[in-house]
Amino acid sequence: MDYPPDAFARACASRVVLDRIGDRWTVLIVVALADGPLRFSQLREKIEGITPKVLTQTLRALERDGVLTRTVFAQVPPRVDYELTELGRDLLAPIDAIRVWAEQHAARIVTNRERYDEAADQLL
Amino acid sequence: MDYPPDAFARACASRVVLDRIGDRWTVLIVVALADGPLRFSQLREKIEGITPKVLTQTLRALERDGVLTRTVFAQVPPRVDYELTELGRDLLAPIDAIRVWAEQHAARIVTNRERYDEAADQLL
């Protein structure tokens, strides 16, 4: 008998998927591809601070998951495009909502952390 | 001059926030608290496989961020409730959309990974 997926259940595959989506670079790559395919160099330029190694690894993991496709064009120099699949497009709305929340509340969260640490210091 | 927050920018605080939200345990704790406050033991029961240590650490990090509050009731035995703040409630919709996506597509993603690995094996 099949059970419906339940992320609260220990063995549910959705937990592994959560880990992949949760990665900060995954969020930024998926959002970067929202408007259409990009090349490696364009992604690297758009996502400040990502190393070529981490970009390569994250793109490969997302290709493996079926979230994006990698298309090689036989030209000189060779051109490689990365593009969201339908599965990746489905992910775009919730993942972009997370990014917006993070951007909107980042300053407040940093303040919260400082206050929390100050209060903790006074208990020492 | 202040710039609007931009998760694509290297120094943006929203990146640190993304890391916190991205954690699988954060997702499950925030969703678990959707219907109201819970005690430590109730959270531990609901989120299968979480260790007491990781639950304690993640709750503390979320309290520090201002996503949830910790209320101690002076009774015997002492009772401690965890409850989402307004900031935490704002996070609920996007974070739950991520969980739903993960649950809906987990099986397909596992299949995608198997196919990808088989294809890679044939290239060896």
gemmi code that builds the backbone of each chain (N, CA, C; Angstrom):
import gemmi

chains = {
    "A": [
        ("MET", (0.840, -1.213, 0.000), (0.000, 0.000, 0.000), (0.870, 1.256, 0.000)),
        ("ASP", (0.479, 2.203, -0.820), (1.206, 3.468, -0.868), (0.618, 4.462, 0.125)),
        ("TYR", (1.473, 5.159, 0.792), (1.007, 6.237, 1.657), (1.220, 7.556, 0.936)),
        ("PRO", (0.395, 8.543, 1.217), (0.675, 9.850, 0.611), (1.994, 10.379, 1.165)),
        ("PRO", (2.746, 11.148, 0.365), (4.017, 11.684, 0.863), (3.771, 12.561, 2.089)),
        ("ASP", (4.666, 12.485, 3.031), (4.512, 13.237, 4.276), (5.891, 13.621, 4.776)),
        ("ALA", (6.212, 14.906, 4.652), (7.556, 15.364, 5.013), (7.844, 15.189, 6.498)),
        ("PHE", (6.784, 14.974, 7.302), (7.017, 14.751, 8.727), (7.460, 13.321, 9.011)),
        ("ALA", (7.289, 12.442, 8.042), (7.662, 11.034, 8.227), (9.146, 10.844, 7.941)),
        ("ARG", (9.767, 10.075, 8.778), (11.210, 9.897, 8.751), (11.736, 9.516, 7.368)),
        ("ALA", (11.064, 8.560, 6.712), (11.620, 7.962, 5.500), (11.153, 8.647, 4.223)),
        ("CYS", (10.419, 9.736, 4.347), (9.824, 10.336, 3.143), (10.898, 10.985, 2.260)),
        ("ALA", (10.831, 10.657, 0.953), (11.812, 11.194, 0.002), (11.735, 12.719, -0.079)),
        ("SER", (10.590, 13.288, 0.287), (10.461, 14.741, 0.193), (11.483, 15.447, 1.073)),
        ("ARG", (11.977, 14.746, 2.097), (12.988, 15.379, 2.959), (14.292, 15.617, 2.220)),
        ("VAL", (14.657, 14.648, 1.374), (15.876, 14.802, 0.588), (15.695, 15.954, -0.397)),
        ("VAL", (14.483, 16.043, -0.941), (14.179, 17.122, -1.878), (14.234, 18.473, -1.164)),
        ("LEU", (13.729, 18.520, 0.057), (13.787, 19.756, 0.848), (15.229, 20.234, 1.018)),
        ("ASP", (16.127, 19.288, 1.260), (17.532, 19.669, 1.445), (18.101, 20.328, 0.194)),
        ("ARG", (17.754, 19.795, -0.947), (18.264, 20.333, -2.215), (17.711, 21.740, -2.461)),
        ("ILE", (16.387, 21.881, -2.260), (15.765, 23.186, -2.491), (16.281, 24.205, -1.498)),
        ("GLY", (16.594, 23.732, -0.292), (16.946, 24.632, 0.791), (18.275, 25.315, 0.591)),
        ("ASP", (19.098, 24.734, -0.249), (20.412, 25.311, -0.477), (20.303, 26.730, -1.051)),
        ("ARG", (21.068, 27.664, -0.486), (20.961, 29.069, -0.929), (21.267, 29.219, -2.418)),
        ("TRP", (22.224, 28.433, -2.926), (22.603, 28.574, -4.336), (21.500, 28.048, -5.244)),
        ("THR", (20.813, 27.009, -4.811), (19.680, 26.501, -5.587), (18.629, 27.595, -5.765)),
        ("VAL", (18.287, 28.246, -4.654), (17.288, 29.312, -4.713), (17.709, 30.367, -5.738)),
        ("LEU", (18.962, 30.795, -5.658), (19.413, 31.881, -6.534), (19.488, 31.444, -8.000)),
        ("ILE", (19.908, 30.200, -8.246), (19.985, 29.719, -9.636), (18.582, 29.612, -10.242)),
        ("VAL", (17.647, 29.032, -9.505), (16.288, 28.857, -10.035), (15.662, 30.225, -10.334)),
        ("VAL", (15.832, 31.171, -9.409), (15.265, 32.501, -9.627), (15.971, 33.200, -10.806)),
        ("ALA", (17.274, 32.997, -10.936), (18.032, 33.629, -12.024), (17.542, 33.159, -13.392)),
        ("LEU", (17.046, 31.909, -13.442), (16.607, 31.346, -14.726), (15.127, 31.630, -15.020)),
        ("ALA", (14.511, 32.444, -14.186), (13.069, 32.702, -14.332), (12.710, 33.271, -15.706)),
        ("ASP", (13.583, 34.139, -16.243), (13.227, 34.834, -17.481), (13.709, 34.124, -18.744)),
        ("GLY", (14.273, 32.916, -18.570), (14.716, 32.184, -19.750), (16.105, 31.621, -19.557)),
        ("PRO", (16.598, 30.875, -20.567), (17.884, 30.198, -20.444), (19.052, 31.170, -20.295)),
        ("LEU", (20.056, 30.732, -19.564), (21.287, 31.508, -19.416), (22.483, 30.582, -19.603)),
        ("ARG", (23.593, 31.176, -19.978), (24.845, 30.427, -20.057), (25.548, 30.444, -18.717)),
        ("PHE", (26.509, 29.545, -18.579), (27.284, 29.425, -17.344), (27.850, 30.784, -16.917)),
        ("SER", (28.474, 31.469, -17.878), (29.136, 32.749, -17.547), (28.110, 33.799, -17.110)),
        ("GLN", (26.925, 33.742, -17.694), (25.881, 34.702, -17.304), (25.374, 34.418, -15.894)),
        ("LEU", (25.222, 33.132, -15.562), (24.806, 32.770, -14.209), (25.853, 33.220, -13.198)),
        ("ARG", (27.106, 32.991, -13.554), (28.192, 33.317, -12.648), (28.247, 34.818, -12.378)),
        ("GLU", (27.957, 35.581, -13.403), (27.975, 37.036, -13.273), (26.797, 37.519, -12.425)),
        ("LYS", (25.637, 36.886, -12.621), (24.415, 37.321, -11.953), (24.432, 36.983, -10.461)),
        ("ILE", (24.977, 35.803, -10.137), (24.965, 35.334, -8.753), (26.311, 35.654, -8.113)),
        ("GLU", (26.408, 36.837, -7.552), (27.694, 37.289, -7.007), (28.236, 36.346, -5.955)),
        ("GLY", (29.532, 36.072, -6.053), (30.191, 35.327, -4.990), (30.148, 33.814, -5.153)),
        ("ILE", (29.420, 33.304, -6.139), (29.411, 31.851, -6.331), (30.705, 31.456, -7.041)),
        ("THR", (31.346, 30.394, -6.570), (32.579, 29.954, -7.227), (32.201, 29.070, -8.421)),
        ("PRO", (33.075, 28.994, -9.425), (32.775, 28.135, -10.581), (32.514, 26.688, -10.149)),
        ("LYS", (33.239, 26.221, -9.131), (33.088, 24.843, -8.678), (31.693, 24.609, -8.095)),
        ("VAL", (31.262, 25.515, -7.232), (29.948, 25.364, -6.602), (28.840, 25.531, -7.637)),
        ("LEU", (29.030, 26.454, -8.583), (28.031, 26.634, -9.637), (27.911, 25.351, -10.467)),
        ("THR", (29.044, 24.776, -10.851), (29.039, 23.523, -11.620), (28.333, 22.415, -10.855)),
        ("GLN", (28.669, 22.253, -9.574), (28.084, 21.185, -8.760), (26.574, 21.373, -8.589)),
        ("THR", (26.159, 22.614, -8.342), (24.734, 22.861, -8.104), (23.942, 22.674, -9.390)),
        ("LEU", (24.498, 23.142, -10.522), (23.815, 22.939, -11.806), (23.669, 21.456, -12.110)),
        ("ARG", (24.696, 20.679, -11.822), (24.638, 19.245, -12.097), (23.572, 18.580, -11.221)),
        ("ALA", (23.530, 18.972, -9.946), (22.534, 18.394, -9.027), (21.115, 18.735, -9.484)),
        ("LEU", (20.928, 19.947, -9.972), (19.582, 20.359, -10.411), (19.211, 19.701, -11.740)),
        ("GLU", (20.212, 19.462, -12.592), (19.960, 18.719, -13.831), (19.571, 17.277, -13.485)),
        ("ARG", (20.269, 16.701, -12.524), (19.996, 15.330, -12.076), (18.575, 15.213, -11.507)),
        ("ASP", (18.136, 16.255, -10.804), (16.784, 16.247, -10.231), (15.712, 16.482, -11.295)),
        ("GLY", (16.125, 16.952, -12.465), (15.143, 17.268, -13.506), (14.559, 18.662, -13.373)),
        ("VAL", (15.237, 19.523, -12.621), (14.745, 20.891, -12.415), (15.190, 21.800, -13.572)),
        ("LEU", (16.335, 21.485, -14.154), (16.783, 22.250, -15.316), (17.426, 21.332, -16.345)),
        ("THR", (17.536, 21.839, -17.588), (18.220, 21.099, -18.648), (19.496, 21.837, -19.036)),
        ("ARG", (20.426, 21.057, -19.543), (21.698, 21.588, -20.009), (21.771, 21.274, -21.496)),
        ("THR", (21.891, 22.298, -22.330), (21.922, 22.076, -23.774), (23.237, 22.585, -24.338)),
        ("VAL", (23.943, 21.684, -25.027), (25.223, 22.059, -25.622), (25.015, 22.372, -27.101)),
        ("PHE", (25.418, 23.551, -27.534), (25.328, 23.920, -28.941), (26.696, 23.728, -29.588)),
        ("ALA", (26.685, 22.987, -30.711), (27.951, 22.672, -31.380), (28.405, 23.872, -32.201)),
        ("GLN", (29.072, 24.786, -31.553), (29.625, 25.944, -32.258), (30.971, 26.264, -31.625)),
        ("VAL", (31.703, 27.155, -32.239), (33.035, 27.499, -31.728), (33.037, 28.953, -31.280)),
        ("PRO", (33.313, 29.251, -29.981), (33.506, 28.253, -28.925), (32.181, 27.615, -28.543)),
        ("PRO", (32.183, 26.400, -27.975), (30.929, 25.726, -27.649), (30.092, 26.565, -26.691)),
        ("ARG", (28.784, 26.481, -26.859), (27.898, 27.261, -26.013), (27.006, 26.303, -25.244)),
        ("VAL", (26.831, 26.521, -23.939), (26.008, 25.646, -23.113), (24.935, 26.490, -22.431)),
        ("ASP", (23.684, 26.121, -22.652), (22.571, 26.854, -22.042), (21.935, 26.047, -20.916)),
        ("TYR", (21.540, 26.720, -19.877), (20.785, 26.105, -18.785), (19.393, 26.707, -18.761)),
        ("GLU", (18.385, 25.826, -18.640), (16.996, 26.294, -18.742), (16.113, 25.503, -17.778)),
        ("LEU", (15.177, 26.165, -17.141), (14.262, 25.457, -16.237), (13.367, 24.510, -17.019)),
        ("THR", (13.113, 23.328, -16.467), (12.109, 22.421, -17.021), (10.737, 22.830, -16.481)),
        ("GLU", (9.716, 22.092, -16.859), (8.373, 22.343, -16.317), (8.395, 22.160, -14.793)),
        ("LEU", (9.100, 21.127, -14.347), (9.244, 20.884, -12.905), (9.914, 22.073, -12.219)),
        ("GLY", (10.934, 22.608, -12.868), (11.630, 23.768, -12.327), (10.736, 25.004, -12.311)),
        ("ARG", (9.902, 25.150, -13.340), (8.991, 26.308, -13.394), (7.946, 26.227, -12.273)),
        ("ASP", (7.526, 24.994, -11.962), (6.574, 24.797, -10.854), (7.162, 25.256, -9.518)),
        ("LEU", (8.481, 25.133, -9.433), (9.169, 25.462, -8.187), (9.371, 26.965, -8.048)),
        ("LEU", (9.277, 27.657, -9.173), (9.659, 29.067, -9.209), (8.826, 29.936, -8.267)),
        ("ALA", (7.502, 29.741, -8.270), (6.639, 30.608, -7.458), (6.961, 30.480, -5.963)),
        ("PRO", (6.944, 29.255, -5.386), (7.260, 29.184, -3.955), (8.684, 29.611, -3.619)),
        ("ILE", (9.635, 29.286, -4.502), (11.024, 29.603, -4.184), (11.250, 31.118, -4.284)),
        ("ASP", (10.539, 31.760, -5.190), (10.693, 33.201, -5.297), (10.012, 33.899, -4.114)),
        ("ALA", (8.925, 33.304, -3.615), (8.268, 33.868, -2.432), (9.201, 33.810, -1.215)),
        ("ILE", (9.992, 32.738, -1.133), (10.984, 32.614, -0.059), (12.054, 33.707, -0.182)),
        ("ARG", (12.513, 33.906, -1.431), (13.541, 34.927, -1.651), (13.010, 36.309, -1.272)),
        ("VAL", (11.773, 36.604, -1.669), (11.176, 37.907, -1.363), (11.051, 38.087, 0.155)),
        ("TRP", (10.583, 37.043, 0.851), (10.477, 37.098, 2.302), (11.854, 37.388, 2.911)),
        ("ALA", (12.862, 36.682, 2.431), (14.213, 36.857, 2.974), (14.700, 38.292, 2.751)),
        ("GLU", (14.435, 38.829, 1.555), (14.885, 40.196, 1.270), (14.119, 41.213, 2.113)),
        ("GLN", (12.800, 40.999, 2.234), (11.971, 41.955, 2.978), (12.323, 42.003, 4.459)),
        ("HIS", (12.646, 40.856, 5.024), (12.788, 40.786, 6.474), (14.229, 40.653, 6.951)),
        ("ALA", (15.185, 40.673, 6.032), (16.580, 40.452, 6.416), (17.039, 41.445, 7.488)),
        ("ALA", (16.726, 42.724, 7.299), (17.195, 43.748, 8.241), (16.596, 43.498, 9.633)),
        ("ARG", (15.315, 43.165, 9.664), (14.652, 42.915, 10.937), (15.240, 41.686, 11.646)),
        ("ILE", (15.549, 40.679, 10.863), (16.099, 39.452, 11.456), (17.491, 39.705, 12.016)),
        ("VAL", (18.281, 40.504, 11.315), (19.610, 40.851, 11.825), (19.478, 41.610, 13.155)),
        ("THR", (18.525, 42.533, 13.231), (18.267, 43.260, 14.479), (17.811, 42.301, 15.581)),
        ("ASN", (16.891, 41.406, 15.250), (16.431, 40.419, 16.234), (17.609, 39.624, 16.812)),
        ("ARG", (18.504, 39.232, 15.932), (19.658, 38.434, 16.381), (20.533, 39.234, 17.346)),
        ("GLU", (20.762, 40.503, 17.008), (21.604, 41.341, 17.873), (20.966, 41.493, 19.254)),
        ("ARG", (19.647, 41.729, 19.278), (18.945, 41.876, 20.561), (19.010, 40.596, 21.378)),
        ("TYR", (18.817, 39.485, 20.704), (18.839, 38.183, 21.373), (20.214, 37.955, 22.007)),
        ("ASP", (21.261, 38.275, 21.254), (22.617, 38.046, 21.754), (22.952, 38.984, 22.911)),
        ("GLU", (22.457, 40.219, 22.837), (22.672, 41.158, 23.943), (21.993, 40.662, 25.220)),
        ("ALA", (20.745, 40.205, 25.069), (20.001, 39.697, 26.229), (20.703, 38.469, 26.810)),
        ("ALA", (21.217, 37.626, 25.937), (21.911, 36.422, 26.409), (23.187, 36.801, 27.155)),
        ("ASP", (23.880, 37.846, 26.655), (25.106, 38.299, 27.306), (24.833, 38.779, 28.730)),
        ("GLN", (23.682, 39.444, 28.920), (23.364, 39.987, 30.244), (23.048, 38.892, 31.260)),
        ("LEU", (22.767, 37.700, 30.781), (22.483, 36.578, 31.693), (23.759, 35.890, 32.155)),
        ("LEU", (24.891, 36.239, 31.527), (26.149, 35.550, 31.883), (26.655, 36.027, 33.249)),
    ],
    "B": [
        ("MET", (23.750, 56.047, 1.068), (22.527, 55.646, 0.345), (22.230, 54.167, 0.595)),
        ("ASP", (20.965, 53.890, 0.840), (20.565, 52.502, 1.027), (20.168, 51.874, -0.299)),
        ("TYR", (20.591, 50.648, -0.493), (20.147, 49.921, -1.671), (19.032, 48.970, -1.254)),
        ("PRO", (18.105, 48.685, -2.162), (17.093, 47.683, -1.805), (17.780, 46.326, -1.640)),
        ("PRO", (17.262, 45.489, -0.742), (17.881, 44.183, -0.544), (17.885, 43.405, -1.858)),
        ("ASP", (18.951, 42.680, -2.102), (19.083, 41.932, -3.348), (19.867, 40.662, -3.054)),
        ("ALA", (19.165, 39.537, -3.078), (19.801, 38.264, -2.722), (20.898, 37.876, -3.705)),
        ("PHE", (20.897, 38.516, -4.880), (21.951, 38.203, -5.842), (23.252, 38.930, -5.498)),
        ("ALA", (23.172, 39.912, -4.609), (24.363, 40.668, -4.231), (25.113, 39.943, -3.125)),
        ("ARG", (26.419, 39.932, -3.276), (27.280, 39.163, -2.391), (27.041, 39.442, -0.914)),
        ("ALA", (26.923, 40.714, -0.560), (26.929, 41.072, 0.858), (25.532, 41.158, 1.463)),
        ("CYS", (24.502, 40.796, 0.698), (23.138, 41.008, 1.197), (22.814, 40.042, 2.342)),
        ("ALA", (22.261, 40.620, 3.432), (21.929, 39.818, 4.611), (20.881, 38.755, 4.297)),
        ("SER", (20.096, 38.986, 3.242), (19.055, 38.013, 2.906), (19.651, 36.639, 2.604)),
        ("ARG", (20.930, 36.598, 2.229), (21.560, 35.302, 1.955), (21.690, 34.463, 3.221)),
        ("VAL", (22.027, 35.133, 4.324), (22.144, 34.438, 5.599), (20.763, 33.930, 6.017)),
        ("VAL", (19.756, 34.757, 5.757), (18.389, 34.367, 6.082), (17.965, 33.155, 5.245)),
        ("LEU", (18.341, 33.174, 3.976), (18.025, 32.037, 3.093), (18.598, 30.737, 3.651)),
        ("ASP", (19.806, 30.793, 4.178), (20.433, 29.594, 4.728), (19.623, 29.030, 5.885)),
        ("ARG", (19.141, 29.899, 6.739), (18.365, 29.470, 7.902), (17.040, 28.828, 7.465)),
        ("ILE", (16.348, 29.517, 6.531), (15.062, 29.000, 6.064), (15.250, 27.679, 5.330)),
        ("GLY", (16.381, 27.583, 4.649), (16.594, 26.430, 3.787), (16.770, 25.129, 4.536)),
        ("ASP", (17.111, 25.213, 5.789), (17.330, 24.010, 6.568), (16.052, 23.160, 6.641)),
        ("ARG", (16.187, 21.856, 6.389), (14.991, 20.996, 6.359), (14.238, 21.025, 7.679)),
        ("TRP", (14.965, 21.127, 8.789), (14.300, 21.113, 10.099), (13.539, 22.409, 10.340)),
        ("THR", (14.086, 23.517, 9.840), (13.364, 24.783, 9.947), (12.011, 24.688, 9.245)),
        ("VAL", (12.020, 24.165, 8.027), (10.775, 24.023, 7.268), (9.761, 23.212, 8.079)),
        ("LEU", (10.198, 22.088, 8.614), (9.258, 21.201, 9.315), (8.759, 21.824, 10.622)),
        ("ILE", (9.636, 22.521, 11.347), (9.208, 23.150, 12.611), (8.194, 24.263, 12.327)),
        ("VAL", (8.484, 25.110, 11.355), (7.564, 26.218, 11.059), (6.195, 25.674, 10.631)),
        ("VAL", (6.201, 24.656, 9.776), (4.926, 24.079, 9.326), (4.205, 23.390, 10.497)),
        ("ALA", (4.969, 22.740, 11.376), (4.360, 22.043, 12.523), (3.636, 23.019, 13.450)),
        ("LEU", (4.122, 24.263, 13.505), (3.530, 25.253, 14.412), (2.394, 26.053, 13.758)),
        ("ALA", (2.008, 25.645, 12.551), (0.982, 26.394, 11.806), (-0.332, 26.501, 12.572)),
        ("ASP", (-0.708, 25.445, 13.285), (-2.036, 25.427, 13.935), (-2.019, 25.945, 15.368)),
        ("GLY", (-0.869, 26.424, 15.838), (-0.817, 26.964, 17.190), (0.394, 26.455, 17.933)),
        ("PRO", (0.570, 26.939, 19.191), (1.767, 26.595, 19.953), (1.856, 25.104, 20.266)),
        ("LEU", (3.093, 24.618, 20.344), (3.343, 23.228, 20.730), (4.465, 23.211, 21.756)),
        ("ARG", (4.476, 22.142, 22.550), (5.573, 21.930, 23.486), (6.696, 21.173, 22.807)),
        ("PHE", (7.860, 21.194, 23.429), (9.034, 20.504, 22.900), (8.714, 19.046, 22.571)),
        ("SER", (8.079, 18.360, 23.516), (7.802, 16.920, 23.325), (6.827, 16.691, 22.171)),
        ("GLN", (5.900, 17.619, 21.977), (4.953, 17.479, 20.870), (5.652, 17.693, 19.520)),
        ("LEU", (6.558, 18.652, 19.477), (7.323, 18.883, 18.254), (8.185, 17.671, 17.928)),
        ("ARG", (8.775, 17.119, 18.961), (9.667, 15.984, 18.766), (8.905, 14.773, 18.232)),
        ("GLU", (7.671, 14.638, 18.710), (6.834, 13.518, 18.278), (6.385, 13.711, 16.831)),
        ("LYS", (6.049, 14.950, 16.504), (5.494, 15.242, 15.177), (6.557, 15.151, 14.077)),
        ("ILE", (7.765, 15.609, 14.397), (8.832, 15.636, 13.386), (9.704, 14.400, 13.566)),
        ("GLU", (9.334, 13.341, 12.896), (10.022, 12.057, 13.063), (11.508, 12.169, 12.753)),
        ("GLY", (12.314, 11.587, 13.611), (13.729, 11.463, 13.310), (14.575, 12.643, 13.760)),
        ("ILE", (13.955, 13.710, 14.261), (14.759, 14.844, 14.732), (15.315, 14.476, 16.109)),
        ("THR", (16.585, 14.763, 16.336), (17.170, 14.458, 17.649), (16.863, 15.625, 18.592)),
        ("PRO", (16.815, 15.356, 19.896), (16.568, 16.446, 20.855), (17.583, 17.571, 20.700)),
        ("LYS", (18.828, 17.209, 20.407), (19.868, 18.230, 20.279), (19.608, 19.163, 19.101)),
        ("VAL", (19.278, 18.562, 17.947), (19.021, 19.367, 16.748), (17.742, 20.185, 16.916)),
        ("LEU", (16.738, 19.591, 17.567), (15.496, 20.341, 17.808), (15.774, 21.557, 18.698)),
        ("THR", (16.540, 21.342, 19.767), (16.905, 22.448, 20.666), (17.653, 23.546, 19.914)),
        ("GLN", (18.645, 23.144, 19.125), (19.464, 24.119, 18.389), (18.639, 24.900, 17.374)),
        ("THR", (17.753, 24.182, 16.656), (16.978, 24.851, 15.608), (15.948, 25.792, 16.234)),
        ("LEU", (15.317, 25.357, 17.344), (14.364, 26.236, 18.036), (15.064, 27.497, 18.537)),
        ("ARG", (16.260, 27.331, 19.060), (16.989, 28.492, 19.571), (17.332, 29.456, 18.434)),
        ("ALA", (17.764, 28.902, 17.287), (18.107, 29.752, 16.138), (16.873, 30.507, 15.640)),
        ("LEU", (15.727, 29.843, 15.640), (14.507, 30.495, 15.150), (13.984, 31.530, 16.150)),
        ("GLU", (14.210, 31.266, 17.439), (13.848, 32.254, 18.465), (14.746, 33.491, 18.308)),
        ("ARG", (16.018, 33.232, 18.060), (16.987, 34.323, 17.868), (16.616, 35.174, 16.650)),
        ("ASP", (16.127, 34.530, 15.598), (15.710, 35.254, 14.387), (14.401, 36.003, 14.586)),
        ("GLY", (13.666, 35.674, 15.642), (12.359, 36.293, 15.866), (11.236, 35.602, 15.111)),
        ("VAL", (11.468, 34.375, 14.677), (10.455, 33.623, 13.927), (9.480, 32.938, 14.885)),
        ("LEU", (9.953, 32.582, 16.066), (9.068, 31.992, 17.072), (9.424, 32.504, 18.459)),
        ("THR", (8.471, 32.349, 19.393), (8.720, 32.711, 20.787), (8.723, 31.455, 21.653)),
        ("ARG", (9.431, 31.530, 22.747), (9.527, 30.450, 23.717), (8.935, 30.983, 25.015)),
        ("THR", (7.876, 30.354, 25.501), (7.224, 30.823, 26.727), (7.295, 29.738, 27.791)),
        ("VAL", (7.861, 30.119, 28.938), (7.981, 29.166, 30.038), (6.841, 29.409, 31.020)),
        ("PHE", (6.059, 28.376, 31.343), (4.987, 28.482, 32.327), (5.486, 27.915, 33.649)),
        ("ALA", (5.352, 28.724, 34.714), (5.858, 28.292, 36.022), (4.883, 27.309, 36.645)),
        ("GLN", (5.028, 26.083, 36.286), (4.211, 25.027, 36.889), (5.091, 23.808, 37.085)),
        ("VAL", (4.567, 22.803, 37.788), (5.366, 21.594, 38.027), (4.683, 20.416, 37.334)),
        ("PRO", (5.384, 19.713, 36.399), (6.697, 20.088, 35.853), (6.577, 21.325, 34.973)),
        ("PRO", (7.679, 22.083, 34.801), (7.612, 23.304, 34.002), (7.168, 23.002, 32.572)),
        ("ARG", (6.398, 23.923, 32.016), (5.906, 23.712, 30.658), (6.468, 24.824, 29.769)),
        ("VAL", (6.939, 24.455, 28.591), (7.513, 25.435, 27.660), (6.783, 25.331, 26.321)),
        ("ASP", (6.225, 26.437, 25.885), (5.514, 26.461, 24.599), (6.313, 27.215, 23.546)),
        ("TYR", (6.244, 26.719, 22.320), (6.846, 27.401, 21.178), (5.734, 27.844, 20.242)),
        ("GLU", (5.808, 29.098, 19.805), (4.716, 29.655, 18.996), (5.286, 30.586, 17.936)),
        ("LEU", (4.714, 30.558, 16.727), (5.176, 31.445, 15.660), (4.859, 32.896, 16.002)),
        ("THR", (5.779, 33.790, 15.697), (5.515, 35.230, 15.785), (4.818, 35.668, 14.490)),
        ("GLU", (4.532, 36.957, 14.402), (3.949, 37.484, 13.163), (4.920, 37.253, 11.989)),
        ("LEU", (6.205, 37.470, 12.275), (7.237, 37.235, 11.254), (7.224, 35.771, 10.807)),
        ("GLY", (7.065, 34.871, 11.764), (6.999, 33.441, 11.460), (5.750, 33.087, 10.654)),
        ("ARG", (4.645, 33.749, 10.989), (3.389, 33.490, 10.258), (3.499, 33.945, 8.802)),
        ("ASP", (4.219, 35.052, 8.593), (4.449, 35.538, 7.225), (5.226, 34.530, 6.389)),
        ("LEU", (6.048, 33.766, 7.073), (6.906, 32.796, 6.390), (6.150, 31.525, 6.048)),
        ("LEU", (5.024, 31.341, 6.733), (4.307, 30.070, 6.637), (3.846, 29.744, 5.218)),
        ("ALA", (3.257, 30.726, 4.533), (2.704, 30.452, 3.202), (3.791, 29.990, 2.221)),
        ("PRO", (4.879, 30.764, 2.034), (5.889, 30.287, 1.090), (6.563, 28.989, 1.533)),
        ("ILE", (6.795, 28.839, 2.828), (7.508, 27.655, 3.288), (6.619, 26.415, 3.144)),
        ("ASP", (5.327, 26.599, 3.314), (4.442, 25.457, 3.158), (4.299, 25.097, 1.671)),
        ("ALA", (4.353, 26.107, 0.807), (4.310, 25.843, -0.630), (5.525, 25.017, -1.064)),
        ("ILE", (6.666, 25.284, -0.443), (7.880, 24.509, -0.713), (7.688, 23.053, -0.259)),
        ("ARG", (7.127, 22.892, 0.942), (6.899, 21.533, 1.453), (5.950, 20.771, 0.533)),
        ("VAL", (4.875, 21.424, 0.090), (3.902, 20.770, -0.792), (4.575, 20.368, -2.107)),
        ("TRP", (5.362, 21.270, -2.675), (6.073, 20.964, -3.916), (6.977, 19.742, -3.711)),
        ("ALA", (7.711, 19.730, -2.594), (8.626, 18.622, -2.306), (7.853, 17.315, -2.189)),
        ("GLU", (6.711, 17.347, -1.518), (5.926, 16.126, -1.351), (5.340, 15.667, -2.685)),
        ("GLN", (4.843, 16.636, -3.471), (4.196, 16.273, -4.739), (5.176, 15.681, -5.745)),
        ("HIS", (6.407, 16.197, -5.737), (7.331, 15.825, -6.803), (8.453, 14.905, -6.349)),
        ("ALA", (8.433, 14.502, -5.080), (9.544, 13.694, -4.551), (9.748, 12.424, -5.386)),
        ("ALA", (8.674, 11.714, -5.696), (8.803, 10.443, -6.418), (9.420, 10.682, -7.801)),
        ("ARG", (8.948, 11.733, -8.472), (9.454, 12.040, -9.806), (10.934, 12.425, -9.763)),
        ("ILE", (11.310, 13.160, -8.738), (12.711, 13.579, -8.624), (13.619, 12.384, -8.347)),
        ("VAL", (13.147, 11.456, -7.525), (13.926, 10.237, -7.270), (14.117, 9.466, -8.572)),
        ("THR", (13.055, 9.352, -9.387), (13.157, 8.685, -10.699), (14.125, 9.428, -11.614)),
        ("ASN", (14.017, 10.754, -11.652), (14.944, 11.548, -12.470), (16.395, 11.267, -12.091)),
        ("ARG", (16.639, 11.174, -10.785), (18.014, 10.948, -10.323), (18.520, 9.587, -10.770)),
        ("GLU", (17.654, 8.576, -10.674), (18.061, 7.223, -11.089), (18.400, 7.204, -12.579)),
        ("ARG", (17.550, 7.835, -13.386), (17.799, 7.877, -14.836), (19.092, 8.597, -15.148)),
        ("TYR", (19.312, 9.706, -14.468), (20.524, 10.490, -14.698), (21.761, 9.657, -14.377)),
        ("ASP", (21.711, 8.930, -13.256), (22.857, 8.126, -12.842), (23.088, 6.958, -13.801)),
        ("GLU", (22.004, 6.362, -14.299), (22.151, 5.284, -15.284), (22.796, 5.797, -16.560)),
        ("ALA", (22.340, 6.947, -17.032), (22.898, 7.529, -18.248), (24.371, 7.871, -18.047)),
        ("ALA", (24.697, 8.366, -16.875), (26.099, 8.708, -16.582), (26.957, 7.452, -16.549)),
        ("ASP", (26.403, 6.360, -15.994), (27.143, 5.092, -15.943), (27.490, 4.589, -17.336)),
        ("GLN", (26.557, 4.806, -18.291), (26.782, 4.301, -19.644), (27.858, 5.078, -20.385)),
        ("LEU", (28.182, 6.229, -19.865), (29.243, 7.023, -20.497), (30.624, 6.629, -19.995)),
        ("LEU", (30.660, 5.812, -18.939), (31.961, 5.442, -18.358), (32.689, 4.433, -19.238)),
    ],
}
model = gemmi.Model(1)
for chain_id, residues in chains.items():
    chain = gemmi.Chain(chain_id)
    for i, (resn, *xyz) in enumerate(residues, 1):
        res = gemmi.Residue()
        res.name, res.seqid = resn, gemmi.SeqId(i, " ")
        for name, pos in zip(("N", "CA", "C"), xyz):
            atom = gemmi.Atom()
            atom.name, atom.element = name, gemmi.Element(name[0])
            atom.pos, atom.b_iso = gemmi.Position(*pos), 0.0
            res.add_atom(atom)
        chain.add_residue(res)
    model.add_chain(chain)
structure = gemmi.Structure()
structure.add_model(model)
structure.setup_entities()
